[in-house]
Amino acid sequence: MGLDFVALDFETANRSHASACAVGAVRVRDGQVVDEYFTLIRPAEGLNDFEPGNIRVHGITADVVATAPGWTEVYGPLRGFIADDVVVGHNAAFDMSVLLNTCGAHDIDLPVLSTLCTLQLARACVKIPSYSLPWVAEHLELPSFDHHDPLADARASAMVLVALATIARASSVADLSEYLRVPAVPTWTERDDMLFAQLTAENDDLIGTGFAGEVVCFTGALKMMVRDRARELVVEQGGRWQDGVTKTTSILVTGDFDERTFRPGAAFSAKLTKAFAQVGAGQKLEIITEEAFITRMTIGEQELRARLGARNARTKVPDWVVTQAGNGPGEDFWEWYRRALAHPSGRALGGEPCIWCEAPLPAKTHWIHRDRHVCGAYCNERLKRGARRAWDREGIPVRSVDWEY
């Protein structure tokens, strides 16, 4: 097997990872791009607020996607394009989160995929001040590209992997993963339920892990939060902060740039210039934007939610999913399916415990999750899978709905 994979990149309308508004993908065979896929996406109702920060990064607005297909029209062709390939992305955890959460908001079963992150591969292979896609591409002497155009980003991610494979003299994706000790990661499956069930609360501090062991410094004006709160979050995520860049600093967060403007050739402040010099002198220091800071912290929060959920995880579905199922679906399968899974007390207002992991429901959540009193895509998937097993045990006829691709 050669360098065969699909590179994927999403853009979102807002901070919700279920608000996909554009996707680009490229198929690579033997290290060469052989096919491409791109489409704008019209986010679902309740997920379609385009926040200024997101628009500033990718330039996509509600008007731009007004006539674009919705996710139920996009998913089949996209899933067919991916097929059985390893999915590659720069910060792949974000793109996979968007894929899974958008599926979860539309009642599409979560796909089982193997994913590999070029950001992690680059960290393991080269030493540069920043591992954002433009910096990695420039270091590897790849062509310039329109950052945050999803198809351009997917192409760039693909070429990053190919370039890293050349450096590592790896002839396949598996060889590169093994050589750099960056494993491919599967998307969530039922196996995770068993792993979560084995976690225990004993001697386990309830903190996130997004900045475990890191020493973080901030420069410039933060746009999304005050600096004191950012420092608190670093500590909550297992790290520590300091005022100035020193030889012990491992991460410098710049508030003066966003993901589009922080790229080689920009005009940098004295503190950033000093940081670049320290990296050049051999210090292990990574420079990231505020957006990247939030993303890394969010990954830690997802790990935390998994642990919290495991403490109160259900072993069976609520009784009402069987009671409300009655004798099974009639002519309209989806109407029956959604009615059977709907919480008997009606829509959640926000703050109620998730029926699966008992985490408080967000005040703003997609209507499917609100109707079922689940906190998001993962608990919704557990509810759906558990319901199908319960219906099967009770002999309730349920047809399987497959998404064509």
C-alpha positions in Angstrom: 0.0 0.0 0.0 1.4 3.4 -1.0 0.6 6.9 0.3 -3.2 6.5 -0.1 -5.6 8.6 2.0 -8.3 11.3 1.9 -7.5 14.7 3.4 -10.5 16.6 4.8 -11.2 20.1 6.1 -14.4 21.7 7.5 -15.4 25.3 8.2 -18.2 26.1 10.7 -20.8 28.9 11.0 -20.2 29.4 14.7 -18.7 27.8 17.8 -20.9 24.7 17.6 -19.1 21.8 16.0 -22.5 20.8 14.5 -22.6 23.9 12.3 -20.6 22.7 9.3 -20.9 25.3 6.5 -18.3 24.1 4.0 -16.2 21.0 3.4 -13.3 20.2 1.1 -11.7 16.8 0.6 -8.9 15.5 -1.7 -8.2 11.8 -2.5 -4.5 10.9 -2.7 -3.1 7.8 -4.4 0.6 7.0 -4.3 1.3 10.6 -3.0 -0.6 12.3 -5.8 -4.0 14.1 -5.7 -6.3 12.2 -8.0 -9.8 13.6 -7.1 -11.4 16.5 -5.2 -14.7 17.2 -3.5 -16.0 20.6 -2.3 -19.4 21.9 -1.3 -20.9 24.7 0.7 -23.4 23.5 3.4 -26.5 25.1 4.7 -26.4 24.5 8.5 -29.6 23.2 10.1 -32.1 25.5 11.8 -30.9 26.4 15.3 -27.3 25.9 14.2 -27.3 28.5 11.4 -26.1 31.7 13.2 -23.0 32.9 11.5 -20.8 34.5 14.2 -18.6 37.4 13.2 -15.4 35.6 14.3 -16.1 32.7 12.1 -17.0 34.9 9.1 -13.8 36.9 9.7 -11.7 33.7 9.3 -13.4 32.0 6.3 -15.6 34.7 4.7 -18.7 32.5 4.5 -22.0 34.1 5.4 -25.6 33.0 5.7 -26.3 34.6 2.3 -23.5 32.6 0.7 -25.0 29.2 1.8 -28.7 30.2 1.4 -29.2 27.9 -1.6 -26.5 25.3 -0.6 -27.5 21.7 0.2 -28.1 20.7 3.8 -26.1 18.0 5.6 -28.5 15.2 4.7 -27.8 15.9 1.0 -24.0 16.3 1.5 -23.2 13.4 3.8 -23.9 10.6 1.3 -21.5 11.9 -1.5 -18.9 12.9 1.1 -19.0 9.5 2.8 -18.7 7.9 -0.6 -15.7 10.0 -1.4 -14.0 9.0 1.8 -15.0 5.3 1.5 -12.5 3.1 3.4 -9.5 5.5 3.3 -7.6 6.9 6.3 -8.9 10.4 6.9 -6.1 13.0 7.2 -6.5 16.6 8.6 -4.5 19.4 10.1 -5.8 19.3 13.7 -7.9 16.3 12.7 -9.6 16.2 16.1 -11.5 19.4 15.1 -12.6 18.2 11.7 -13.7 14.8 13.0 -15.6 16.5 15.8 -17.4 18.6 13.1 -18.2 15.5 11.1 -19.5 13.5 14.0 -21.4 16.4 15.7 -23.1 17.4 12.4 -24.1 13.7 11.8 -25.4 13.6 15.4 -27.5 16.7 14.8 -29.2 15.0 11.9 -29.8 11.5 13.3 -27.2 10.0 11.0 -25.3 7.1 12.6 -21.7 8.1 13.4 -19.3 6.7 10.8 -16.4 4.5 11.9 -13.2 6.0 10.4 -9.5 5.9 11.0 -8.0 9.4 11.3 -4.4 10.8 11.3 -3.4 14.4 12.2 -0.8 16.2 10.1 -0.4 18.8 12.9 0.8 16.0 15.3 2.9 14.5 12.6 4.6 17.8 11.9 5.3 18.3 15.7 7.0 14.9 15.7 9.1 15.6 12.6 10.2 19.2 12.4 11.0 22.0 14.8 9.4 25.4 13.9 7.9 28.3 15.9 4.3 27.5 14.9 2.5 24.3 13.6 -0.4 26.1 12.1 -0.9 25.0 8.5 0.7 28.0 6.7 3.8 27.7 8.9 4.2 24.0 8.3 3.6 24.4 4.5 6.2 27.2 4.3 8.8 25.2 6.2 8.3 22.3 3.9 8.6 24.6 0.9 5.1 23.8 -0.4 3.1 26.3 -2.6 1.2 29.1 -0.9 -2.5 28.6 -0.6 -5.7 30.4 0.5 -5.8 29.4 4.2 -9.4 28.6 5.4 -10.7 27.8 2.0 -11.6 24.2 2.9 -10.5 22.7 -0.4 -7.2 24.6 -0.3 -6.6 23.5 3.3 -7.4 19.9 2.4 -4.9 20.0 -0.5 -2.2 21.6 1.8 -2.8 19.0 4.5 -2.4 16.3 1.9 0.9 17.8 0.6 2.2 18.2 4.2 1.7 14.5 4.8 3.4 13.6 1.5 6.3 15.9 2.3 6.7 14.5 5.8 6.7 11.0 4.4 9.5 12.0 2.1 11.5 13.3 5.1 10.8 10.1 7.0 11.4 7.9 3.9 8.0 6.3 4.6 6.3 4.5 1.7 2.9 4.3 3.2 0.6 6.2 5.7 1.0 3.3 8.2 4.8 3.5 7.9 4.8 7.2 8.5 2.5 6.8 11.5 4.8 4.2 13.0 8.0 6.0 12.3 6.9 9.3 13.9 5.0 7.4 16.7 1.7 9.3 15.9 -1.0 6.6 15.8 -4.1 6.7 13.7 -7.1 7.3 15.8 -10.5 5.6 15.3 -13.7 7.7 15.5 -16.1 6.9 18.4 -17.6 3.4 18.4 -19.4 1.2 20.9 -16.0 0.0 22.1 -15.7 3.4 23.9 -18.7 2.6 26.1 -16.7 -0.4 27.5 -13.6 1.7 28.0 -15.6 4.5 29.7 -17.3 2.0 32.0 -13.9 0.8 33.3 -12.9 4.3 34.4 -13.2 5.0 38.1 -13.4 8.2 40.2 -10.8 7.0 42.7 -7.8 9.3 43.0 -8.7 11.1 39.7 -8.7 14.9 39.8 -11.5 16.4 37.8 -9.4 18.6 35.6 -9.0 18.8 31.8 -5.7 17.9 30.1 -5.5 20.3 27.2 -2.3 22.0 28.7 -1.0 19.3 31.0 2.7 20.0 31.7 2.8 23.2 29.6 4.0 26.6 30.6 1.9 29.2 28.8 2.5 32.9 28.2 0.1 35.4 26.6 0.9 38.4 24.3 -1.4 40.9 22.7 -5.0 41.7 23.3 -7.2 38.6 23.6 -10.6 39.0 21.8 -12.6 36.1 23.3 -11.8 36.4 27.0 -9.9 38.5 29.4 -6.4 37.4 30.2 -7.1 36.5 33.8 -9.7 34.0 32.7 -7.4 32.6 30.1 -4.8 32.1 32.7 -7.3 30.3 35.0 -8.2 28.0 32.1 -4.6 27.0 31.6 -4.4 26.0 35.3 -7.7 24.1 35.0 -6.4 22.3 32.0 -3.3 21.1 33.9 -0.7 23.7 33.0 0.8 26.9 34.5 1.2 30.4 33.2 3.8 33.1 33.4 4.0 36.8 32.5 6.9 36.9 30.1 8.6 34.6 27.7 11.5 32.7 29.4 13.5 29.6 28.7 10.8 27.5 30.4 7.9 28.8 28.2 6.5 26.1 26.1 3.5 27.8 24.5 3.0 31.5 23.6 -0.5 32.6 22.8 -0.8 35.7 20.6 -4.0 37.7 20.6 -2.9 40.0 17.9 -3.5 37.5 15.1 -6.3 35.2 14.0 -6.0 31.9 12.1 -6.0 33.8 8.8 -3.5 36.5 9.6 -0.9 34.6 11.6 1.4 33.4 8.9 5.0 33.8 7.7 5.9 37.3 6.6 3.5 39.3 8.9 4.7 42.1 11.1 5.3 40.8 14.6 5.6 42.5 18.0 8.9 42.6 20.0 7.7 39.7 22.3 6.8 37.5 19.3 10.1 38.4 17.6 12.0 37.4 20.7 10.0 34.1 20.8 11.0 33.3 17.2 14.6 33.9 18.1 14.4 31.6 21.1 13.0 28.8 18.8 15.8 29.4 16.4 18.2 29.0 19.3 16.8 25.6 20.1 14.1 26.3 22.7 11.0 24.0 22.5 8.4 26.8 22.2 5.2 26.8 20.1 3.4 30.0 19.1 -0.4 29.7 18.6 -3.3 32.0 18.1 -6.2 32.5 20.5 -8.4 30.3 18.3 -5.8 27.5 18.5 -5.7 28.0 22.3 -9.5 27.5 22.5 -9.3 24.5 20.3 -6.7 22.8 22.3 -8.6 23.5 25.5 -11.8 22.2 24.0 -10.1 18.9 23.3 -9.2 18.7 27.0 -12.8 19.4 27.9 -14.0 16.6 25.7 -11.7 14.2 27.5 -13.0 15.6 30.8 -16.7 15.1 29.7 -15.9 11.5 28.8 -14.5 10.9 32.3 -17.4 12.7 34.0 -19.9 10.8 31.9 -18.4 7.5 32.8 -19.1 8.1 36.5 -22.8 8.0 36.0 -23.0 6.1 32.7 -26.2 4.2 32.1 -26.2 0.5 31.6 -29.6 0.4 29.8 -31.8 2.8 28.0 -34.7 4.6 29.8 -37.9 2.5 30.0 -39.8 5.0 28.0 -38.0 4.3 24.7 -39.7 0.9 24.7 -43.0 2.1 26.0 -43.2 4.9 23.4 -42.1 2.6 20.6 -45.5 0.7 20.8 -45.7 -1.9 18.1 -43.1 -0.4 15.9 -43.0 2.0 12.9 -46.0 2.6 10.6 -45.7 4.2 7.2 -43.5 7.1 8.4 -40.4 5.6 10.0 -38.7 8.8 11.0 -41.8 10.3 12.6 -42.1 7.1 14.7 -38.4 6.9 15.5 -38.2 10.5 16.8 -41.4 10.2 18.7 -40.2 7.0 20.4 -36.9 8.6 21.5 -38.4 11.9 22.6 -38.3 12.6 26.3 -41.8 12.2 27.9 -41.5 15.5 29.7 -41.1 17.5 26.5 -38.2 19.6 25.2 -35.4 20.5 27.6 -35.0 24.2 28.5 -31.3 23.9 29.4 -29.6 22.8 32.6 -31.5 19.5 32.9 -29.3 16.4 33.3 -28.4 14.5 30.2 -30.4 11.2 30.4 -27.2 9.3 29.6 -24.2 10.9 31.3 -26.0 13.4 33.6 -24.0 16.4 32.5 -26.2 19.6 32.4 -27.8 20.2 29.0 -26.5 23.3 27.3 -29.0 26.2 27.1 -28.5 26.2 23.3 -28.6 22.8 21.8 -29.9 21.3 18.5 -33.6 20.4 18.6 -33.0 16.6 18.3 -30.8 16.7 21.4 -33.2 19.0 23.2 -36.2 16.7 22.5 -34.3 13.7 23.8 -32.6 15.4 26.8 -29.1 14.4 25.7 -26.1 16.7 25.9 -24.7 16.1 22.4 -23.8 13.8 19.6 -22.1 11.1 21.6 -24.8 10.6 24.2 -27.4 10.8 21.4 -25.6 8.0 19.6 -25.5 5.9 22.8 -29.2 6.4 23.2 -30.0 5.4 19.6 -27.8 2.3 19.7 -29.2 1.3 23.1 -32.8 1.9 21.9 -32.2 -0.4 18.9 -30.9 -3.2 21.1 -33.9 -2.7 23.5 -36.4 -2.8 20.6 -34.8 -6.0 19.3 -35.0 -7.7 22.7 -38.7 -6.7 22.9 -39.4 -8.0 19.4 -40.4 -4.6 18.1 -39.8 -4.6 14.3 -37.4 -1.8 13.3 -36.1 -1.4 9.8 -32.5 -0.2 9.4 -32.1 3.1 7.6 -28.9 3.2 5.6 -27.4 6.4 4.1 -26.6 5.7 0.5 -23.1 6.5 -0.6 
